[in-house]
Amino acid sequence: MRKNKKMIRATTVPMSLDTFCNGMLKELSQKYEVIALSSPGEELKVVAEREGVRTIAVPMERHISLTKDLKSLFSLIKVFRKEKPDMVHSMTPKAGLLCMIAAWLTGVPVRVHTFTGLVFPTATGVKRRILMATDWLTCACATHIIPEGDGVKTDLLNNGITKKPLSVLGYGNVRGVDMEYYFLRDEVKCKMEELKLRNEGKFTFLFVGRIVGDKGINELCEAFDKLSSMANVRLWLVGSYEESLDPISPQSKELIERNHAIESVGSKRGDELLAYYAAADCFVFPSYREGFPNTVLEAGAMDLPSIVTDINGSREIIVEGENGVIIPSHDTNALFDAMLNMMKDKHAHEKMAGNARQMIASRYEQGFVRKCLYDFYDGIIQF
């Protein structure tokens, strides 16, 4: 007879497991038998070694592919029949859809899905209807649904995706912020000096995320290009381009190449990423849609005020005038005005920067966020 209850944590790609469950699976394995499941990849091996848990690789496509999706579904059914887990907890859209269907078909007693963000609110036409139908099916097969924040919860309820009880854990967010890591540590200071990031004469704006249209990069490039013609500023774009999914406009590409005040530095991780946070003056995140953006939390933990759009997650993290500024999405002029005011009003900037870290620590400290999840598990898994 099995000693501990068995839990399968699943995401579509292993990078999500690596990012969202760093350290969490090791903690959970003290109480449960934990299995991590995702598509194959190097990060899955990293998770296995770091967390000390068993992993299972099931290929899953991020985008709709009927033939491949059916193949993935049959593979998941086979896995769940063999493993007989007490709970399957999925995150990310495709893993949620396939895992919840497979878990329902195989009689897994506790089926949990976390919505970290919704795509359908910004989609139109047939695509919107398909996305809403897949979210509805995910909810129909799940026994418990966790929206990452109140905005996601409202969208699920108001659009008729589900009528089941929805639980936002704590203040929202699934990952939390390790406040001892996101701090101006000596290692971060050394990395900042090594990269020569400091330039006291220039006000520095920072964006961290995928360099794609949905993140508001087109508006950001246009607004900053206008700002840089009248002020001593610079903009760092930290992240990778996704040409096949959601490319930025040709005009934005041209601006990035032409304007030397815009530096696209690629993806960064670890202390190198923190060095960019530490060397910047303001975080800018003009995204069109989010669940609960971790980069806004990270920026706040690194003492940065933020300019964000009025969308799910961002509006829950930022309090207008206290730790940042909230503007309408898709609005280049509003973004330009907010960036100009952030740079010119030193008193307001210092106030928001001074509040930023404590406001994150009081609501999103990692230990608190994880305890909310662990307490939730204790309430739904019967020993």
C-alpha positions as CSV (number, residue, x, y, z in Angstrom):
1,M,0.0,0.0,0.0
2,R,1.3,3.4,-1.0
3,K,2.5,5.5,2.0
4,N,2.0,9.0,0.6
5,K,-0.6,10.5,-1.6
6,K,0.6,10.8,-5.2
7,M,0.5,14.1,-7.0
8,I,1.3,14.9,-10.6
9,R,2.2,18.6,-11.4
10,A,2.0,19.2,-15.1
11,T,2.8,22.0,-17.6
12,T,3.0,22.1,-21.4
13,V,6.7,22.8,-21.6
14,P,9.5,22.0,-19.1
15,M,10.6,25.6,-18.8
16,S,7.3,26.4,-17.0
17,L,8.0,23.6,-14.5
18,D,11.5,24.9,-14.0
19,T,10.3,28.5,-13.5
20,F,7.1,28.2,-11.5
21,C,8.0,25.2,-9.4
22,N,11.6,26.0,-8.5
23,G,12.0,24.6,-5.0
24,M,8.3,23.9,-4.6
25,L,8.4,20.3,-5.7
26,K,11.2,19.4,-3.3
27,E,9.1,20.9,-0.4
28,L,6.0,19.0,-1.5
29,S,7.9,15.7,-1.8
30,Q,8.3,15.8,2.0
31,K,4.6,15.1,2.3
32,Y,3.5,13.7,-1.1
33,E,4.9,11.4,-3.8
34,V,5.5,14.1,-6.5
35,I,5.8,13.5,-10.2
36,A,6.6,16.4,-12.6
37,L,5.2,16.0,-16.1
38,S,5.7,18.1,-19.3
39,S,7.0,17.9,-22.8
40,P,10.6,16.6,-23.1
41,G,13.5,19.0,-22.8
42,E,16.7,19.8,-20.9
43,E,14.8,21.7,-18.3
44,L,12.9,18.6,-17.3
45,K,16.2,17.0,-16.4
46,V,17.2,20.1,-14.4
47,V,13.9,19.8,-12.5
48,A,14.5,16.1,-11.8
49,E,18.0,16.7,-10.4
50,R,17.2,19.9,-8.5
51,E,13.9,18.9,-7.0
52,G,14.7,15.2,-6.4
53,V,11.4,14.1,-8.0
54,R,10.5,11.6,-10.7
55,T,9.7,13.2,-14.1
56,I,7.6,11.9,-17.1
57,A,7.9,13.4,-20.6
58,V,4.8,13.6,-22.8
59,P,5.1,15.6,-26.0
60,M,2.5,18.4,-26.1
61,E,2.2,21.2,-28.7
62,R,1.6,24.7,-27.4
63,H,-0.7,25.5,-30.3
64,I,-3.7,23.7,-31.8
65,S,-2.7,20.6,-33.7
66,L,-5.6,18.1,-33.7
67,T,-3.5,15.0,-34.6
68,K,-0.7,15.7,-32.2
69,D,-3.1,16.8,-29.5
70,L,-5.0,13.5,-29.7
71,K,-1.7,11.6,-29.6
72,S,-0.7,13.5,-26.4
73,L,-4.1,12.8,-24.9
74,F,-3.8,9.1,-25.4
75,S,-0.3,9.2,-23.9
76,L,-1.6,11.0,-20.8
77,I,-4.4,8.6,-20.4
78,K,-1.8,5.8,-20.5
79,V,0.4,7.6,-17.9
80,F,-2.5,8.3,-15.5
81,R,-3.8,4.7,-15.7
82,K,-0.4,3.4,-14.9
83,E,0.4,5.9,-12.1
84,K,-3.0,6.1,-10.5
85,P,-2.4,9.6,-9.0
86,D,-4.6,11.0,-6.2
87,M,-4.3,14.4,-7.8
88,V,-3.3,16.0,-11.1
89,H,-2.6,19.7,-11.0
90,S,-2.0,21.4,-14.3
91,M,-0.9,24.8,-15.4
92,T,-0.6,26.5,-18.8
93,P,-3.4,26.1,-21.4
94,K,-2.6,23.0,-23.4
95,A,-1.4,21.0,-20.4
96,G,-4.6,22.0,-18.6
97,L,-6.9,21.0,-21.4
98,L,-5.3,17.6,-22.1
99,C,-4.5,16.7,-18.5
100,M,-7.9,17.6,-17.2
101,I,-9.6,15.5,-19.9
102,A,-7.2,12.6,-19.3
103,A,-7.6,12.8,-15.6
104,W,-11.4,12.9,-15.8
105,L,-11.5,9.9,-18.2
106,T,-9.2,7.9,-15.9
107,G,-11.0,8.7,-12.7
108,V,-8.4,10.7,-10.9
109,P,-10.2,11.9,-7.8
110,V,-8.7,15.4,-7.5
111,R,-8.2,17.4,-10.7
112,V,-6.9,20.9,-10.3
113,H,-6.1,23.5,-13.0
114,T,-4.5,26.9,-12.4
115,F,-5.3,29.6,-14.9
116,T,-2.2,31.9,-15.1
117,G,-3.8,34.0,-17.8
118,L,-6.5,34.0,-20.4
119,V,-6.1,34.4,-24.1
120,F,-9.7,34.7,-25.3
121,P,-10.5,38.2,-23.8
122,T,-8.2,39.8,-26.5
123,A,-9.1,37.4,-29.3
124,T,-11.9,37.8,-31.8
125,G,-14.1,35.8,-34.1
126,V,-13.7,32.1,-34.5
127,K,-10.4,32.0,-32.6
128,R,-12.2,33.6,-29.5
129,R,-15.0,31.0,-29.6
130,I,-12.5,28.1,-29.9
131,L,-10.4,29.4,-27.0
132,M,-13.5,29.9,-24.8
133,A,-14.6,26.4,-25.6
134,T,-11.3,24.9,-24.6
135,D,-11.3,26.8,-21.3
136,W,-14.8,25.7,-20.7
137,L,-13.9,22.1,-21.3
138,T,-10.8,22.4,-19.0
139,C,-13.1,23.7,-16.2
140,A,-15.8,21.1,-16.9
141,C,-13.2,18.3,-16.3
142,A,-11.5,19.9,-13.3
143,T,-12.8,19.4,-9.7
144,H,-11.0,22.6,-8.5
145,I,-10.0,25.7,-10.4
146,I,-7.5,28.3,-9.3
147,P,-7.5,31.7,-11.0
148,E,-4.1,33.3,-10.5
149,G,-5.8,36.6,-9.6
150,D,-9.1,38.4,-9.3
151,G,-9.0,39.7,-12.8
152,V,-8.8,36.1,-14.2
153,K,-11.5,35.0,-11.8
154,T,-13.8,37.8,-13.1
155,D,-13.2,37.0,-16.7
156,L,-13.9,33.3,-16.2
157,L,-17.2,34.0,-14.4
158,N,-18.5,36.9,-16.5
159,N,-17.9,35.1,-19.8
160,G,-19.7,31.9,-18.6
161,I,-16.6,29.7,-18.7
162,T,-17.5,28.1,-15.4
163,K,-20.0,28.3,-12.6
164,K,-17.8,26.3,-10.2
165,P,-16.4,28.0,-7.1
166,L,-13.1,29.7,-7.9
167,S,-10.4,30.1,-5.3
168,V,-7.8,32.9,-5.6
169,L,-5.1,31.9,-3.2
170,G,-3.8,34.7,-0.9
171,Y,-3.5,37.9,-2.9
172,G,-2.9,36.0,-6.1
173,N,0.1,34.8,-8.0
174,V,1.4,31.2,-8.3
175,R,5.1,31.7,-7.8
176,G,5.7,34.4,-5.2
177,V,9.0,36.4,-4.9
178,D,12.1,35.1,-3.1
179,M,12.8,38.4,-1.4
180,E,16.3,37.3,-0.3
181,Y,17.2,36.5,-3.9
182,Y,15.6,39.6,-5.5
183,F,17.8,42.0,-3.7
184,L,20.8,44.1,-4.3
185,R,23.2,41.4,-3.2
186,D,27.0,41.7,-3.5
187,E,26.8,39.2,-6.4
188,V,24.4,41.5,-8.3
189,K,26.5,44.5,-7.6
190,C,29.6,42.7,-9.0
191,K,27.6,41.6,-12.1
192,M,26.4,45.2,-12.6
193,E,30.0,46.5,-12.5
194,E,31.2,43.7,-14.8
195,L,28.6,44.5,-17.4
196,K,29.2,48.3,-16.9
197,L,25.4,48.9,-16.7
198,R,25.5,52.0,-14.5
199,N,25.2,55.4,-16.3
200,E,24.3,58.0,-13.8
201,G,23.6,60.6,-16.4
202,K,20.8,58.6,-18.2
203,F,17.4,57.8,-16.9
204,T,17.0,54.1,-17.8
205,F,13.7,52.3,-18.6
206,L,13.6,48.5,-18.6
207,F,11.3,46.0,-20.2
208,V,11.6,42.2,-19.4
209,G,9.6,39.7,-21.3
210,R,9.0,38.3,-24.7
211,I,9.6,40.8,-27.5
212,V,6.3,40.4,-29.2
213,G,3.3,42.5,-30.2
214,D,1.0,41.4,-27.3
215,K,3.5,42.8,-24.8
216,G,3.0,46.3,-26.1
217,I,6.5,46.5,-27.7
218,N,5.2,48.4,-30.7
219,E,3.7,51.2,-28.5
220,L,6.8,51.1,-26.3
221,C,9.2,51.6,-29.2
222,E,7.2,54.5,-30.6
223,A,6.7,56.2,-27.3
224,F,10.4,55.9,-26.4
225,D,11.6,57.0,-29.8
226,K,9.7,60.3,-29.3
227,L,11.0,60.6,-25.7
228,S,14.7,59.9,-26.6
229,S,14.6,62.8,-29.1
230,M,14.0,65.3,-26.2
231,A,15.7,63.7,-23.2
232,N,18.9,61.8,-22.1
233,V,17.3,58.4,-21.7
234,R,17.8,54.8,-22.6
235,L,15.6,51.6,-22.9
236,W,16.7,48.1,-22.3
237,L,14.7,45.3,-23.9
238,V,15.5,42.1,-22.1
239,G,13.9,39.0,-23.8
240,S,13.7,36.9,-26.9
241,Y,11.9,37.6,-30.2
242,E,9.2,35.2,-31.3
243,E,8.9,35.7,-35.1
244,S,6.6,32.8,-35.7
245,L,4.1,33.5,-33.0
246,D,3.6,37.2,-32.5
247,P,6.2,39.3,-34.3
248,I,6.6,43.0,-33.6
249,S,5.9,45.4,-36.5
250,P,8.5,46.2,-39.1
251,Q,8.4,49.8,-37.9
252,S,9.4,48.7,-34.4
253,K,12.2,46.6,-35.7
254,E,13.5,49.6,-37.7
255,L,13.3,51.8,-34.6
256,I,15.2,49.3,-32.5
257,E,18.0,49.1,-35.1
258,R,18.1,52.9,-35.8
259,N,17.7,54.3,-32.3
260,H,21.0,53.7,-30.4
261,A,19.2,54.5,-27.1
262,I,17.3,51.3,-27.4
263,E,19.3,48.2,-26.5
264,S,17.9,44.8,-27.2
265,V,20.1,42.6,-25.1
266,G,18.4,39.2,-25.4
267,S,17.2,36.9,-22.6
268,K,18.9,37.1,-19.3
269,R,18.7,34.9,-16.2
270,G,20.1,34.8,-12.7
271,D,22.2,37.6,-11.3
272,E,22.7,39.0,-14.8
273,L,19.0,39.6,-15.1
274,L,19.0,41.1,-11.6
275,A,21.8,43.4,-12.6
276,Y,19.6,44.9,-15.2
277,Y,16.8,45.5,-12.7
278,A,19.2,47.0,-10.3
279,A,20.7,49.4,-12.8
280,A,17.4,50.6,-14.2
281,D,15.3,53.5,-12.9
282,C,11.8,52.4,-14.0
283,F,10.2,49.2,-15.2
284,V,7.8,49.5,-18.2
285,F,5.3,46.7,-19.0
286,P,2.7,47.8,-21.6
287,S,1.2,44.3,-22.1
288,Y,-2.2,43.7,-23.7
289,R,-3.1,40.7,-21.5
290,E,-1.6,38.8,-18.5
291,G,-2.6,36.5,-15.7
292,F,-0.2,37.8,-13.1
293,P,3.1,39.1,-14.5
294,N,6.0,37.9,-12.5
295,T,8.4,40.5,-14.0
296,V,6.3,43.3,-12.4
297,L,6.7,41.6,-9.0
298,E,10.4,41.1,-9.6
299,A,10.9,44.7,-10.6
300,G,9.1,45.9,-7.5
301,A,11.3,43.6,-5.3
302,M,14.3,45.3,-6.9
303,D,13.0,48.8,-5.8
304,L,11.7,49.8,-9.2
305,P,8.5,51.7,-9.8
306,S,6.5,50.4,-12.8
307,I,4.5,51.8,-15.6
308,V,1.9,49.1,-16.5
309,T,-1.3,48.8,-18.5
310,D,-4.8,48.5,-17.0
311,I,-5.0,44.7,-17.4
312,N,-5.4,41.6,-15.2
313,G,-2.6,41.1,-12.8
314,S,-0.8,44.4,-13.4
315,R,-3.6,46.4,-11.9
316,E,-3.6,44.1,-8.9
317,I,0.1,44.6,-8.2
318,I,0.4,48.3,-8.9
319,V,-1.4,50.9,-6.8
320,E,-1.6,54.2,-8.8
321,G,0.9,56.7,-7.5
322,E,2.2,54.5,-4.7
323,N,4.5,52.0,-6.4
324,G,3.8,52.8,-10.1
325,V,1.5,54.2,-12.7
326,I,-1.4,52.5,-14.6
327,I,-2.2,53.5,-18.2
328,P,-4.7,52.2,-20.8
329,S,-3.3,49.5,-23.1
330,H,-2.7,50.1,-26.8
331,D,-2.2,53.8,-26.0
332,T,1.1,55.2,-27.2
333,N,0.4,58.7,-26.1
334,A,-0.5,57.7,-22.5
335,L,2.7,55.6,-22.4
336,F,4.8,58.5,-23.6
337,D,3.3,60.9,-21.0
338,A,3.8,58.3,-18.2
339,M,7.4,57.8,-19.1
340,L,8.1,61.5,-19.4
341,N,6.4,62.3,-16.0
342,M,8.3,59.4,-14.4
343,M,11.6,60.9,-15.6
344,K,10.8,64.5,-14.8
345,D,9.0,64.3,-11.5
346,K,11.9,63.2,-9.2
347,H,9.8,63.5,-6.0
348,A,7.1,61.1,-7.3
349,H,9.7,58.7,-8.7
350,E,11.6,58.6,-5.4
351,K,8.3,58.0,-3.5
352,M,7.2,55.1,-5.7
353,A,10.7,53.6,-5.8
354,G,10.8,53.8,-2.0
355,N,7.4,52.0,-1.6
356,A,8.0,49.3,-4.3
357,R,9.9,46.6,-2.4
358,Q,7.8,46.7,0.8
359,M,4.5,46.5,-1.2
360,I,5.7,43.3,-2.9
361,A,7.0,41.8,0.3
362,S,3.8,42.4,2.2
363,R,1.6,40.5,-0.4
364,Y,3.7,38.3,-2.6
365,E,6.6,36.9,-0.5
366,Q,7.3,33.4,-1.8
367,G,6.9,31.6,1.5
368,F,3.4,33.1,2.0
369,V,2.3,32.3,-1.6
370,R,3.5,28.7,-1.2
371,K,1.8,28.3,2.2
372,C,-1.5,29.4,0.6
373,L,-1.1,26.6,-2.0
374,Y,0.0,23.9,0.5
375,D,-3.0,24.8,2.8
376,F,-5.3,24.5,-0.3
377,Y,-3.9,21.0,-1.0
378,D,-4.4,19.9,2.6
379,G,-8.0,21.0,2.3
380,I,-8.8,19.0,-0.9
381,I,-6.7,15.8,-0.5
382,Q,-8.0,13.4,2.0
383,F,-5.4,11.4,3.9
